[in-house]
């Protein structure tokens, strides 16, 4: 059955003017985010972590001993705290945690591996602040979804304890855009197309190997990383990125939950005010984080 809400949203998206350069792209995504004012019960606290802007958001139900480290999407080229605040504040509400969101450095000014370094610094900040690893989740969307998985690998390789879990929303994990859905879903996806992915990948990599496991975690050894929740829309060109990375994680014996949401588009969570499915997906992610932190993982790894 067709979803009338997603049809209405598609019409709005089709009518948007198309930015012609990075500066316009950044202004556009930030303006869309700022058009969603926060509910009155959301508290925002600004800070810096090693010179990187960051902020805490929390609602009255947040457990002060639990945190989500959030990394936004935007192809490592655009996006900010402004563009995603309305989404990650609600994710924290659903998970009943505080959220530490990072305004990590962007390309071309700061190409790979700057976002990895900043995310690792954010995780170290939480540990130094007294948060227990099992009370931390790392979440992100699109490029940020790929960054979630890359950060878990970097955390492991740095000899640090893993967080409770990762929540990857519509993750971008393949810098070469060779998944079959890049073509098969092109006519359905109003946001992500191969040409745009190629531009952002080239800008981000700045000559680095497109199969470097921290740039494209599809090629990483995921052994020993935290459990993963992966959510992706059925109408996304990046659908196969999620399916393939779930397979890589599962083959490495990582507990992984993959959800494919019918009719949904790229990072539909950011449209939670227009889409009931966006609200449900956020609620699902919040419940996943609560369950894992409470010692009730969706997959029982003690069997077998």
C-alpha positions in Angstrom: 0.0 0.0 0.0 1.4 3.4 -1.0 2.4 5.7 1.8 0.7 9.1 1.3 3.1 10.8 3.7 6.1 9.8 1.7 4.4 10.8 -1.5 3.8 14.3 -0.1 7.4 14.6 1.1 8.7 13.5 -2.3 6.7 16.3 -3.9 8.3 18.9 -1.5 11.7 17.5 -2.2 11.2 17.6 -5.9 10.4 21.3 -5.7 13.5 22.3 -3.9 16.1 24.4 -5.8 19.3 22.5 -6.5 22.5 23.9 -5.0 25.3 24.4 -7.4 28.4 24.3 -5.1 29.5 23.1 -1.7 28.8 26.4 0.0 25.2 26.4 -1.2 24.8 22.7 -0.3 25.9 23.4 3.2 23.6 26.4 3.6 20.7 24.4 2.2 21.0 21.4 4.5 21.5 23.6 7.6 18.5 25.8 6.7 16.3 22.7 6.4 17.4 21.5 9.8 16.9 24.8 11.5 13.4 24.9 10.1 12.6 22.3 12.7 12.7 24.1 16.1 13.4 21.9 19.1 10.6 21.1 21.6 10.7 23.2 24.7 11.9 20.3 26.9 15.2 19.8 25.0 18.3 21.2 26.7 21.3 22.1 24.5 24.8 22.6 26.0 27.7 23.7 23.7 31.3 22.6 24.2 34.5 21.9 22.4 36.5 18.7 22.2 40.1 19.3 21.0 39.0 22.4 19.1 36.0 20.6 17.5 32.6 22.0 18.1 30.1 19.7 19.9 27.0 19.8 21.9 25.0 17.9 24.4 21.2 17.6 24.0 19.0 15.9 26.5 15.3 15.6 27.5 14.0 15.2 31.0 13.9 11.4 30.7 17.6 11.1 29.9 19.7 8.9 32.2 22.8 11.1 33.0 25.0 8.0 33.0 24.1 7.0 29.4 25.1 8.7 26.2 24.8 8.5 22.4 27.8 9.8 20.5 26.2 11.1 17.3 27.9 11.8 13.9 25.8 13.4 11.2 25.5 12.6 7.5 26.3 14.7 4.5 28.9 12.8 2.5 31.7 14.1 4.8 31.4 17.4 2.8 28.2 19.0 4.2 26.0 18.7 7.3 26.4 20.1 10.8 24.9 20.3 14.3 22.3 22.7 12.8 21.2 20.3 10.1 20.6 17.3 12.4 19.9 18.6 15.9 16.1 18.1 15.5 16.7 14.4 14.7 19.4 13.4 17.2 17.6 15.2 20.0 14.6 12.9 19.4 16.9 9.9 19.2 18.1 10.7 22.6 14.6 11.0 23.9 13.7 7.6 22.4 16.8 6.0 23.9 16.4 7.8 27.3 20.0 9.0 27.0 22.0 12.2 26.7 23.4 12.9 23.2 26.8 14.2 22.4 26.8 15.3 18.8 30.0 16.2 17.0 30.5 18.9 14.4 33.4 16.9 13.0 35.7 18.4 10.4 34.6 18.3 6.8 36.2 17.9 3.4 37.6 19.5 1.3 39.1 21.6 4.1 39.8 18.5 6.2 39.7 15.3 4.2 40.0 11.6 5.3 40.8 10.6 8.0 39.8 13.8 9.9 36.2 12.6 10.7 37.6 9.3 12.1 40.0 11.2 14.3 37.3 13.5 15.6 34.9 10.6 16.4 37.6 8.8 18.2 38.4 12.0 20.2 34.7 12.3 21.0 34.6 8.7 22.3 37.7 9.3 24.4 36.0 12.4 25.8 33.1 10.4 27.0 35.3 7.8 28.6 37.3 10.5 30.4 34.1 12.1 31.6 33.3 8.9 33.4 30.8 7.2 31.0 31.2 3.4 31.1 31.7 1.8 27.7 28.6 -0.3 28.1 26.6 2.9 28.6 27.7 4.5 25.4 26.2 4.0 21.9 27.5 5.5 18.7 24.9 6.5 16.1 24.9 8.3 12.8 23.3 8.6 9.4 24.5 8.2 5.8 28.2 9.1 5.9 27.8 9.3 9.6 26.4 5.7 9.5 29.5 4.5 7.8 31.5 6.6 10.3 29.8 4.7 13.1 31.2 1.4 11.8 34.6 2.9 11.0 34.8 4.4 14.4 34.1 1.0 16.1 37.0 -0.4 14.1 39.3 2.5 15.1 38.3 2.1 18.7 39.2 -1.6 18.6 42.5 -0.9 16.9 43.3 1.8 19.5 43.0 -0.8 22.2 39.9 0.9 23.7 36.9 -0.9 25.0 33.9 -1.2 22.6 30.8 0.8 23.4 27.5 -1.0 24.0 26.4 -0.8 20.3 26.3 1.1 17.1 23.2 2.4 15.3 23.9 3.0 11.6 21.1 4.7 9.6 21.3 4.4 5.8 25.0 4.0 6.1 27.4 4.8 3.2 30.2 2.2 3.4 31.3 1.9 -0.3 33.3 4.8 -1.7 33.1 3.3 -5.2 29.3 3.1 -5.4 29.3 -0.4 -6.9 26.3 -1.9 -5.2 23.5 -3.0 -7.5 20.9 -0.7 -5.9 22.9 2.3 -7.0 21.5 1.7 -10.4 18.3 -0.3 -9.7 17.0 2.2 -7.2 18.2 5.4 -9.0 14.7 6.3 -10.3 13.2 6.0 -6.8 15.8 7.8 -4.7 15.2 11.6 -4.5 18.4 12.3 -2.6 21.4 10.1 -3.4 22.7 9.4 -6.9 25.9 7.9 -8.2 27.3 11.2 -9.6 26.9 12.9 -6.2 28.4 10.0 -4.4 31.4 10.1 -6.7 31.9 13.8 -6.1 31.8 13.4 -2.3 34.0 10.4 -2.3 36.7 12.1 -4.4 36.4 15.2 -2.2 36.6 13.2 1.0 39.4 10.8 0.0 41.7 13.4 -1.5 43.7 10.7 -3.2 43.4 8.0 -0.5 42.6 4.4 -1.3 38.8 4.1 -1.8 39.0 0.7 -0.2 40.8 1.9 2.9 38.8 0.1 5.6 38.3 3.3 7.7 37.0 5.1 4.6 34.9 2.2 3.3 34.2 -0.2 6.2 32.7 -2.6 3.7 36.4 -3.8 3.4 37.2 -3.7 7.1 37.8 -6.7 9.4 34.8 -6.1 11.8 35.8 -8.9 14.2 35.2 -7.8 17.8 33.2 -4.6 17.2 30.1 -3.8 19.1 26.6 -5.1 18.1 25.0 -3.2 15.2 21.5 -2.0 14.3 21.3 -1.0 10.6 18.2 0.7 9.3 17.8 1.5 5.6 14.9 2.5 3.3 13.8 0.2 0.6 13.7 3.0 -1.9 17.4 4.0 -1.4 20.3 3.7 -3.8 22.4 2.8 -0.7 20.2 -0.2 0.1 22.9 -2.6 -1.0 25.4 -0.8 1.2 23.4 -1.8 4.2 22.8 -5.3 3.0 26.4 -5.9 2.2 27.8 -4.4 5.4 25.3 -6.5 7.4 26.7 -9.6 5.7 30.3 -8.5 6.5 29.4 -7.9 10.1 27.5 -11.2 10.4 30.4 -13.2 8.9 32.7 -11.6 11.5 30.3 -12.9 14.2 29.1 -9.4 15.1 25.5 -9.4 16.3 23.7 -7.4 13.7 20.1 -6.4 13.2 19.2 -5.2 9.7 15.9 -3.4 9.1 14.7 -2.6 5.6 11.8 -0.2 5.7 9.3 -0.4 2.8 9.0 2.8 0.7 11.3 4.8 2.9 14.0 7.1 1.4 17.4 8.1 2.6 17.6 8.9 6.3 13.8 9.3 6.6 14.4 9.8 10.3 15.2 13.5 9.7 11.6 13.9 8.4 10.1 12.4 11.6 7.7 15.4 11.9 6.2 14.5 8.5 6.5 10.8 8.5 5.1 8.4 11.1 7.6 5.8 9.8 10.4 8.3 10.8 9.0 8.4 14.3 8.7 4.6 14.5 12.2 4.1 13.2 13.6 6.5 15.9 11.5 4.6 18.5 13.0 1.3 17.3 16.5 2.6 17.5 16.0 4.0 20.9 14.5 0.7 22.1 17.5 -1.1 20.7 19.9 1.0 22.6 18.0 0.7 25.8 17.8 -3.1 25.4 21.5 -3.5 24.8 22.5 -1.2 27.6 20.1 -3.0 29.9 21.8 -6.3 29.1 19.0 -7.6 26.8 20.5 -7.7 23.3 18.2 -8.5 20.4 20.5 -11.4 19.5 21.4 -13.9 22.2 25.1 -14.5 21.7 25.3 -17.0 24.6 23.6 -19.7 22.5 25.7 -22.0 20.2 
